[in-house]
């Protein structure tokens, strides 16, 4: 199946439509508040596989892992990238 790429703004709008609570958290908090509140919400809804995955990301945010292919240490910042993306930092 050949899919047409979407722009950053289109992806942001889809995220706003499909995940309004997370979108609003990002828009109304600094990163620390976003991370803390998202962690709280996810801990109360761990029955969903997607919530479990996001909770794992939230709990590991800022952890350092060793990347075997490059041989370097990398800081996990997935939620930081999500927060900044939702706030328009990446175009």
Secondary structure, DSSP 8 states (H G I E B T S, - for coil): -------HHHHHHHHHHH-HHHHHHHHHS-HHHHHHHHHHHHHTTTTSHHHHHHHHHHHHTT-EEEETTTTEEEE--HHHHHHHHHTT---
